[in-house]
Amino acid sequence: MSPQPHQDPAPPVPADPPHAEVIRTRDLTLHYGAVRALNGITLGIPRHRVTSFIGPSGCGKSSLLRCFNRMNDLIDNVRIAGHCEVEGEDVLGRDVDVIGLRKRVGMVFQRSNPFPRSIHENIAYALRIHGIRDRAAVEETVERSLRAAALWDEVKDRLDESALRLSGGQQQRLCIARAIAIRPQILLMDEPASALDPTATTRIEELILELRRDYTIVIVTHNMQQATRISDFTAFFYLGELVEFGTSAQVFTHPAHRQTEDYVTGRFG
Amino acid sequence: MRDHGFPSPGRPSSAASALGIATTGLATALILVLLAVILGTVVLQGWPALSWRFVSTVPRRDFFDPQSAAVLPMIIGTTTRILLMTVFVMPVGVITAVYLSEYARADSPYTHAVRVAIGNLAGVPSIVFGLFGLGFFINFLGRNLDRLAGTSGPHWGQPSLLWASLTLAVMTLPVVIVATEEALRATPTGLREASLALGATKLETILCIVLPQALPGILTGGILAVSRAAGEVAPILFTGAAYYMASLPQKPTDQFMDLGYHTYILATQSPNIERTRPILFATVLVLLALTFSLNAVAILVRARLRRTGRDIA
């Protein structure tokens, strides 16, 4: 990995309107042992927009998402080559402040994973690990985050109840509240609604559109309609390659590649 | 044995199935009968000799004589050595398990060696632990402590509650390690990821998320260790148990009387076996009651933890 100036252009991001890119990758390649999961991904993710990663299972979407906050560190035998920058800073190097990176890049997982504690404690824990212990500040942030996650009205009278008593959709919104409590700039979502019923899914989608104003959101989804409904940009992956990246309107209505067209029209996948 | 009692698809055989159910049911019933016989004998024979005086006083004269026999010092000795052992074994066992399952590289020869050692430690006969305690704790550690402290007589270098408890802790270490490791492994990956993705360090994640989640399983390890250690006599024979002491132990370096060892003494050393028999059974009954109640406390604590884990913070 030789440090190079960032002058070479990212793949054809439509210039209307021009957005600053918060995340940039260049020639990013990822192996699990001998298996190559990502091959030479070059991509720029615009600020304060929703970007969808779509593609059939095993195409590398989640692996790429997990590069942005170094969650691949948890897996043995992962080798990553190439460049990945968040806010212009390299995130793949050995001496990267991973804690600081994860504070800036929050994550919501496919299976909602609230801690088996109270609703309040789920958010207070996130604050505590970043040194926020002051009672008033904690209370204020708990309310702000739950409001932002559209959960406050449903739980304000039972903040001390176990988070596990919430419904699946509520648990997922709590996880979103927990992620945004520490004020990240970017929110990574790995199929956040795939385990939820249609009503809960709609609520999550509305929430994502709401959060778009304050956060850059990257979402992995298997749901084409969802990608069209909520995302400004869409990247289509196939077998570890980035096949196409553009505005969602373009990718879904006038795809430039045959594979993309086949996939978004449901002919394979 | 070809038939194992499970109906297999394509080969339905109700006779084999019935046989399987009967066999497994009988085996289960046998265990229940055995337990009932043991408990029944102990309770029936021991109950008449049991009295408040028996469990609440120190034997002043002949402890083979039902008139003057009493087991308070043994109750205190056994309880203390078990509690002390728990204090020693739990932290060491849990920390070892955390290292093995969270930090150690699974494929390193060192980790492999540690695992082999734990497995072997679990298979060592308890009398060998007794001899180890005598050789290492008393003759080596104790005597050197005495030399360093410059005491005139042996203070550390003699059998005591402390050394007996440490010996038992070494013996029960594998149980705690294995149970804790299992509990740590059972902690959902999602919880770890949630914590790490928020920017928590690995240590914060282990201390605040993983260990609390694993606590019921860790307590199970503690319960198993207590059960194993409560009835053991061999490891404490050379390391702390006394045949007779006129007074209760005052400090960890004192020797102690023990219910298990006392049972052995009553069964083998009595000048009049028939006369001693009721108090022998009464002593066994007290030992069983003590073991059960120690376990019951731990199980109640664990049940409470599980409930809180589910319901409230």
Boltz contact constraints between the chains, C-beta under 6 A:
constraints:
  - contact:
      token1: [A, 99]
      token2: [B, 199]
      max_distance: 6.0
  - contact:
      token1: [A, 102]
      token2: [B, 197]
      max_distance: 6.0
  - contact:
      token1: [A, 102]
      token2: [B, 199]
      max_distance: 6.0
  - contact:
      token1: [A, 103]
      token2: [B, 199]
      max_distance: 6.0
  - contact:
      token1: [A, 107]
      token2: [B, 197]
      max_distance: 6.0
  - contact:
      token1: [A, 111]
      token2: [B, 190]
      max_distance: 6.0
  - contact:
      token1: [A, 113]
      token2: [B, 190]
      max_distance: 6.0
  - contact:
      token1: [A, 113]
      token2: [B, 191]
      max_distance: 6.0
  - contact:
      token1: [A, 113]
      token2: [B, 194]
      max_distance: 6.0
  - contact:
      token1: [A, 116]
      token2: [B, 309]
      max_distance: 6.0
  - contact:
      token1: [A, 117]
      token2: [B, 313]
      max_distance: 6.0
  - contact:
      token1: [A, 118]
      token2: [B, 313]
      max_distance: 6.0
  - contact:
      token1: [A, 121]
      token2: [B, 313]
      max_distance: 6.0
  - contact:
      token1: [A, 126]
      token2: [B, 198]
      max_distance: 6.0
  - contact:
      token1: [A, 129]
      token2: [B, 200]
      max_distance: 6.0
  - contact:
      token1: [A, 129]
      token2: [B, 204]
      max_distance: 6.0
  - contact:
      token1: [A, 162]
      token2: [B, 311]
      max_distance: 6.0
  - contact:
      token1: [A, 162]
      token2: [B, 312]
      max_distance: 6.0
